[in-house]
């Protein structure tokens, strides 16, 4: 089985020199050339094993280093292609035989390259062991009939590389934390099911399962406990679906469950059961048992989509609906003309906002906030206005919900603040309040941006007030508290907007360093007619005064309301009785704001 004789033949090619004649002069000796590198020795030194295979006779000859390269097979008969092929592992996707004998192509006399990666199974009689993965490359040559007749090449062991590549492939296809398949692999399975022949195709469902309040769980119990809950959820989902159903880590706190051969009613039944299974038993963590709940959005294919992308989009829409306040925990997607029109409207609004930002058509409207005792303007609230390409004005209520979903609200907040700072610099007597969204408050880069902005516009920070809604505090109290502290260090004031509309406790309100509270206008507008509203507003004013906070009443529209609130100690009024919002397009026009109001 050795190949050394092939190398020896390579150096014995020409005619032997004749014996010297006694009468002929001895020929001049040519200088001896050093021998070239030995190819087989080089291959052996880098772990490669050469072979030749006479396909017609099935004879397989190996290089001298067979025992060094294929250690597990040193005592195994590998002298024929058949004997070698019997060692092929079932995990192999191909083989040398496949790469040569069943290959397509023709030999033009120079041979045909081939390459194959496969696994060999060590013999039991020598102790067995793990699979040995082989990379096999070489050339095959055709006989007179054009079919492969002989081949030569080299093999090398690549078990370690193969395992590394397998791990890399698995990490791309499966979630490292939970072992669940990836969203990309789920999309491949969905595409396979969608591609089945229509006559035999069965419906299948995708349930998008989302943990509720994962952020709060991480904050309360720690991120390690949060990860344990996610791992536990994946395990609980796998345990409670059929063997042929699939569980995938969709994103963050979301998992997708693919239910094969499943219609709408079956999807509803399974989804409801999973919701109950998740909620009924606390998840074990290092900090103890933690109870969680989930909401589910469901789609059924091909009814709700004929591509994975459409199915996932519709599943997310169903999940969004399930997350709404007072909604059912399980929502199945249903086509809706109103929703389709709403989606088109949202796209149009988003495009309009982007164009307005790029073309500097974002403007401010200033509404006066007056002192309750004198009626003099104390400061202005700068309200967002977006001017469309046709010159019409869009108010915040028409665009902010869409801007928040599309991620544009932070850009709008930043532009409003830039315009407000410009106005403050232009008029040293002006005081302005601006609104900040939840997305802006939670942007980790915003405090630094705000600090830099106040340095660019020196002397304006102490005339600026930032308004945040009471409901914002619920999302992340500690982060909001730190943000207020940082901004107060710059000289900026803070106001709690829509006071009374949220659920801020007395303790939390005392811990936050607000300068103002603005009582939600919903409770102000009917205060004369509604005894309940009068009682509630009076309670709010007493609480604010006890904490030493200045009070602004919104939506004050008549004298009777103003006099009642003034008697309760309200400090400032804002509403149509004292002036509507006025658009100011250019810096410097603020000098005339009080006259316009």
C-alpha angles and dihedrals in degrees: 000000000000127000099198090098088061090059092046091054090054091067097046100068116119133050123294116251114256120247115270116265117229090229096041120082115250110261118249109260114242115226109262113248116224114253116258124244117292107245094203093051091051092049091048092050092057095045099261124136120206124212143172124211123199097202094190093059095024090232113156119196122190136198124257093263097065093118092049096049102034097033095163090055100044093113097037124102106249097157095119137044090240093054091048092047091054088066091059113123122231089235090068116112092199142358141210089263090054092047093052116020098038095035122122119229138068135258115240091192096277096080131247123267119234136179129189136174118201143145129252122207114223113232118261092225090065095047101277115230139170123331117279111222116213134197109205122188135163144101134289125208129209127235126221091286091057093246123119109282105166139002140190132190147122135270130202134182113251101168094128093047091046092052091049091050090047091053091048091050091048092049088054092049101037134045111252094215101047105017089233117138120265126255089250092056090046088054089053092053091047091050091050091053092046090051096058117114111279094236093058100029115119125202117255133191135220117205114197105206119194128185114230122237097359089157091057091046091053091048094047102039103018133255093277090060089046090055091048090053091050091050090048091050092053090050093047092050093050091048094052102048131070122277094253094047118100132225120201134181099239101182136318107319094359128099128184122214117198112205113195120214092012130142130199097274092047090049091052092048094048093044093051091048091051091050089054093045092052094048102040099068126040116239115248114241136161089262092051136266116338122195117216138173134208141205126212137208114196135198131180121212139255089008095061098035143349098213132050091242093055092044092051092047092051091046089054091050090051090049091050088054091050090053094057118110113273091006125135114267090235120050124177117209115254126182112247129183089206091054092047090051089047091053091051090048090050091052091050092049092048091051090049092051093049091049092047091052093048094045096043095245095137108111141174131241115200122212118188122239108203135200109259095222100047107018090231118143110259099178142327134249110227108219125196119249126177118203112209124218090263091056097255120133125236118203123218096255090065097050112022098077090052093041090053092053094045095047094244097114094086091056090050092049091050093050092048091052092048090053092046093051090049090053091048092052091048093052116037091191095055124104120192139185122202133188124243123200127223090253091056094047091051094047104111091210096052099084091054091046090051092049091050091047093054089051091053089050103040118196096024103090095081090054094052126090124189118209121208126179122248091238089060090069092063093063096062117350097178094049092047090049092052091047092053090049092051094047093046086056087062091052096256119141125222132216129191106227124206091019109193096029095089137046105257110158122226089246094053093045090053091051093053118081100224123163097197140019119205112207111225110258091225088076094042102051096067098030093118093053101034120069090190091056091048091052093047095047092046089053091050093050092049090050093049094047090049089056092046095246125149112240127222119189114207128208096026102169108160140039095243091059091046093052092048093051092044089056090054092056101259108164103202139024129209123182148089091293089070102032143312126242113283122202114235111189103177133047113256097037089099090087088075097046097098091048091050093048 
